[in-house]
Amino acid sequence: MSLDSLIREEASRLGFAAVGLASIGPCQTFDRFKNWLSRGYAGGLTYLARHADLRADPRQIMPEARSIIVVAARYPAEAQIQSFSNYGTLKHKVAFRFAREFAWIRRPCWNGNGRCVPA
């Protein structure tokens, strides 16, 4: 079974709503992101503008990376009635769960520098 298939199967088994794998390279829609930021659409999410230029190409952060794994998780029903400020906490819980559950990928494929970055 290919690594791609193993990742998809494991994500499904763990209950993630969706999983995607993408080649890493320059972001083709970065100009739209910069425009979105300049219009103030990020509101109080100031972290989006910090180091925004690094988002133009993830290889600037991890030059050795070849692929990106993206998972989607459904938040619990009670999360829908919580304030928006709790979104970051929930998002990080999903990211840390992903990093913990997919740590096995690092062993056969990576040099130990694998990172999980909530986006």
N, C-alpha and C positions, 0 to 999 in steps of 0.2 A: 504494500500500500504506500502511495506517495506521501510525503510530508504534508502537502496541501490537503490531502484527504484526511490524514490523521488529525490535523488542526481543526478542520471543519467538523469531523465526527466528535472530537473532544468538546468543542464549543457547544455543539448540540446537546451532548450528554450533560454538560454542566448547566444547561438551561438558558444559554444566551439566545436572544431572539434572532440574531443574525450574525454572520461572520463574513468578512471579506479579506482578501489578500491582494496587495497591489505592489507593483514594481516601484521602487523608490526613485525619485528624480525631481526636477524642478516642478513647482506647482503652476499649472497652466492657468489658474484663475486667481493668481496672487494680486493682480491689479485690481480685481473686484473687491478682494479682501481689504486692500489698502484704502480704496475708495469708501468702503463701508465704514472703516475705522475713522477716516477723515470727516465723515458726515455725523460722527458722534453716536452711531447706532449701538456701540458697545456699552453705552451708558456707564454704569459703575463698575463694569468688568474691566478695570484698568490693566489687569494682567495680560489682556489680549494685545495691547499695544507694546508692552515691554518686549524688547527683542523681536519685534514683529518681522524684521528682515530675515531672521533665522527661519521663519515659517515659509519663506520663498523656496527653500530647498532643504529638506531634512538631512541631506548628506552633510550640511554644514555642522550639524550636531553630532552625527554618527557617520563618518565617512566610510566606515566598513560595512554599513547596512546595505542589504540588497533588496529587502522587502519590508512591507508594513502590514501588520495584522490589525484589523479593526473589528471590534465586537460591539454589539448593541445589546443592552439589557433593559428589560421592562422594570420600571420602578414599582414598588409595592403600591397598591391602591391608595393607601393612606398618605403616600408622598404627594399625591395630586392636591391635597388640601393644605399641605404645609406651605410656609412662605417660600418665595423664590430664593431667598438667601440660603435655604438649606440645600439647594440644588448642587452647589459645589461639594458639600459634604457627601451627598449621595453619589455624585460623579466619581469622587475619589475612592469611595468604598468599592465601586465597580472596578475601577482601574487597579486597585490593590488586589482585589479578588482575582482579576485576570492575571496579574503578575505572579501571584502565588500558584494559581492553578496551571499556568502554562510554563512554569519554571523548567519543566522537563525539556522544552525545546532548546534551551541553552546548551544542554549537555552534548547532544550530537551535532549541533549546527553552529554554535557560536563560540567565540573565544572568551566568554564570561562577561562581556560588556553589555549584555542585553538590557534594554531599558523599557519601562512602561510609562508612557507619558499620557495623562488624560488630556483629551482635546475637546 
